[in-house]
Amino acid sequence: MFLGVDHVDTRVRSLRDVEPFYDRFFAAIGLVRKKYSYVDEAGEWSAVPPGVAANVAEYFERTTGGAPPRFVGIIEDGAPPSRTRIAFCAESVAALDEWYARLPEMGAEKVERSTDPAYPAIFFEDPCGTRLELVARVARPSPSPGLSSRAVRPPAP
């Protein structure tokens, strides 16, 4: 059973180059709390040591009832952009028009709409080339009661 995603960590060449974009974008999608951390060369996370620049910005959702927040971590490690695409949910298909106008103002690059009418989305990149997406998928019809569209029968003995 898929329970969702707890967090995403993605690497960028320069935190300084992408931070203004992510400050605006993540606030707009509800990741409203920000924390800085430090990751050393061995991959150990810690608070930012005195005299050392933070190399991680983490953006958290607001939660209630003691649930741990989901978050996205942006880690500077000098890496080239990943070919991975991270897709975020848009509020609705209609909201994509507003996003299409706002993303360049936030600093997004290579903003383009999906050309597939069955897949309403906007594809874009952060200032370091990380591939991102906003998607507003429409509800799909439910399968017949008792059936799953992904059900797999075990082989007969």
Steps between C-alpha positions, in 0.01 A plus 500: 500500500642839399469742793633813333834677506656623825766722346709566192865600502641637178848622421589825329824658386441821701256558785550876464389486134175311566396613848306812394299290252425225754409755769222630272394172339486288814312770696243508219440122519479494880854416614510804726760419764872513414800360685870500417726200557843377409598172331866404516690307232414169672130582474446572871232761576540755778417851608708756315840516677626846607699666223371261231240588239182293487489268202141379552169685501202290607143614431226349722123491489304628798343214697253458781445232757865404540536339156852527362514750213581396145784699349736561212872542561718691254862393543797678347765256386621642169327223305368554150119502471329166544300356214234410757180707491315582821126552445290703744119503509320810375167599652308455175532507123382864506775591748764398245430820302594712801807285569609535138511878545652496850782249457726723285445786749623265776817421303397174332660429165390305190133521600280304261154347502425135439375441148293197610143607585465192720801608709456862616843609617768766485865398470778733614849517650653673799791743432751211525310276256313269740194372312166569668133473416158612620223258404123507547388152412128450466314227683490165327191279495502233769530137397204272559432421867736236630746543212823690490639639179840378614399164643734217415398142554760267641600213274304178543683233706 
